[in-house]
Amino acid sequence: MAPTESIKHAAASLATADKNDLSYILRETTMSTDKADCGDISLLLKKMGEYLDRYQRFEHDDAMQQPAHWRDVLNQPVPQQGVGIEKLMEEIGMTLIPNGSQIPNPGCTSFITTGATNAGVLANMAGAVAAPQRLGLTAFNYLEELSLDWMAEMFELPSHMKGVYSSGGSVANLVALGAARQWVFEQRGSDPARDGISHRCHIYTTRACHRTVHRAAAVLGLGRDSVIAIASDSMGRMLPNALMKQLDQDQRGDIVPVAIVANAGTTGTGAIDPLRLIGQLARQYGVWFHVDGAYGLPGILDPKVRHLYDGLELADSVIVDPHKWLGAPVGIGATFVRDRSILHRAFTQQASDYLEGSFADTKAEHSMDSSGVPYYDFGVELSAPSRGAVVWALIREIGKEGLKERICRHNDMARYVAEQAHAHSNLEVVQEPTLSICCFRYVHDEWLDLDYLNQLIHRKMVHKGRSIPSTTLVNNKLAIRPCFVGARTSWQQAEELIEEVIAAGEQVAAKVCPVPQYCLLKNKNNKVAG
Ligand SMILES: Cc1ncc(COP(=O)(O)O)c(C=O)c1O
């Protein structure tokens, strides 16, 4: 009922109402300011689709050029009266979407998270409408387990490894390390989830590991400083001898070794640690072996690098982020463990009065009965979206072969960029690619501070917006770092990236540093026009 109609209706009813009707009528009248549209959605989706199509052509001005404008438009006081769905749609379409992120732009290769493909967006939306929880006997929930099993099979994890979804690599690492902590203290006769811990612990990894490992250690009560950086080679890969030395030393001290964290694709360079040697040491010393494959696990599909994953089957836990190479909408990570009962002991909320009897585990026949898999006790989330349907949709749409093609294409593109950089006198490869990342930089005779030169080149490229790589430090050298992962990102972007680095390099070198000595002495403190 439209608001004015409902007020008229309430007024007419009031005239004839007895006392018992009054509270109902008042409730109706108050409700009439609740303008939430809960009706048919198809026309709104059509409109939204048009706005999104326009955005995905990436023809609009870059958001960074006009923040003052959209901030002014959006910066409103709390609306006392809602604007209604039509006006809201207009605001989403005209102000929000055009000023979104460049991340889905095919030329954007800076983040490892990427623009979602349509299948994932649509499955995400279907879940939001039809299964807004990861609970119960629903088709969506069925896909939770099926899609985890599909990924395990595609990425060659042993069949006994079972998974759980979470919001991304950060939480996936936390969940895996929570399992490690549980297991290692259970070996020593205690229950860390129940009792907490007071012992000094170590987690072994390399300097190149993702900082979410340190945060997980902090959250789990081990402390950030429990994360020990084991020495690595010039490619950033862990040196097993150095690991063994540290494990021996800790065995003599009174330190609990909680986990070894190996990388299957570091964030900076895509390096893959020697998994078999590390896994064997983990077995030998009785330490949990975790593999962070948030970015790089799908790389196993590329026959040119598959051998680098040798030993993956020794892992006690492995993570992968579907919101990276698989092209899922952001908010999906997965942890696989060799025994999910460890996760249950580590993360259970235990029985609660408020849920008692709500979900029947036996005789499941209704969507409000239990699916039988307590995902809500395998990690840190109770309420969670149906992520499995998204991953299922992505794999169902293009199949393993489609994903393999994407991964091989991106890895080949990184190798191509390296070849081009080797062939150009002003480019230098800083790290040969392992997967789809190539670290290289612009060099110039008159510049001593190449880190600064490449920073300037990078900023210039970002603001131009055709090729948007990131930068990273590799063995203390600042490199331009494209990471090819987006489904929309293809050979054209590899070509353009090289062109853009060379063009920006020539411009910056010529414009910013007309007098080399001046530049060498002062460049870090000077603001540069360009
Ligand atoms: C290797 C690795 N692990 C963990 C993470 C954290 O993942 P998320 O950003 O999904 O939390 C990242 C993010 O890029 C990563 O590259």
Ligand as a Chemical Component Dictionary entry (heavy atoms), coordinates in Angstrom:
data_LIG
# 
_chem_comp.id                   LIG 
_chem_comp.type                 NON-POLYMER 
_chem_comp.pdbx_formal_charge   0 
_chem_comp.three_letter_code    LIG 
# 
loop_
_chem_comp_atom.comp_id 
_chem_comp_atom.atom_id 
_chem_comp_atom.alt_atom_id 
_chem_comp_atom.type_symbol 
_chem_comp_atom.charge 
_chem_comp_atom.model_Cartn_x 
_chem_comp_atom.model_Cartn_y 
_chem_comp_atom.model_Cartn_z 
_chem_comp_atom.pdbx_ordinal 
LIG C1 C1 C 0 49.656 -15.258 -0.288 1  
LIG C2 C2 C 0 48.526 -14.502 0.351  2  
LIG N1 N1 N 0 48.019 -14.921 1.512  3  
LIG C3 C3 C 0 47.014 -14.274 2.127  4  
LIG C4 C4 C 0 46.459 -13.146 1.578  5  
LIG C5 C5 C 0 45.330 -12.423 2.267  6  
LIG O1 O1 O 0 44.175 -12.615 1.520  7  
LIG P1 P1 P 0 42.875 -11.682 1.648  8  
LIG O2 O2 O 0 43.245 -10.356 1.108  9  
LIG O3 O3 O 0 41.893 -12.427 0.822  10 
LIG O4 O4 O 0 42.489 -11.639 3.075  11 
LIG C6 C6 C 0 46.956 -12.662 0.362  12 
LIG C7 C7 C 0 46.397 -11.438 -0.264 13 
LIG O5 O5 O 0 46.782 -11.009 -1.300 14 
LIG C8 C8 C 0 48.007 -13.362 -0.272 15 
LIG O6 O6 O 0 48.527 -12.937 -1.436 16 
# 
loop_
_chem_comp_bond.comp_id 
_chem_comp_bond.atom_id_1 
_chem_comp_bond.atom_id_2 
_chem_comp_bond.value_order 
_chem_comp_bond.pdbx_ordinal 
LIG C1 C2 SING 1  
LIG C2 N1 SING 2  
LIG C2 C8 DOUB 3  
LIG N1 C3 DOUB 4  
LIG C3 C4 SING 5  
LIG C4 C5 SING 6  
LIG C4 C6 DOUB 7  
LIG C5 O1 SING 8  
LIG O1 P1 SING 9  
LIG P1 O2 DOUB 10 
LIG P1 O3 SING 11 
LIG P1 O4 SING 12 
LIG C6 C7 SING 13 
LIG C6 C8 SING 14 
LIG C7 O5 DOUB 15 
LIG C8 O6 SING 16 
# 
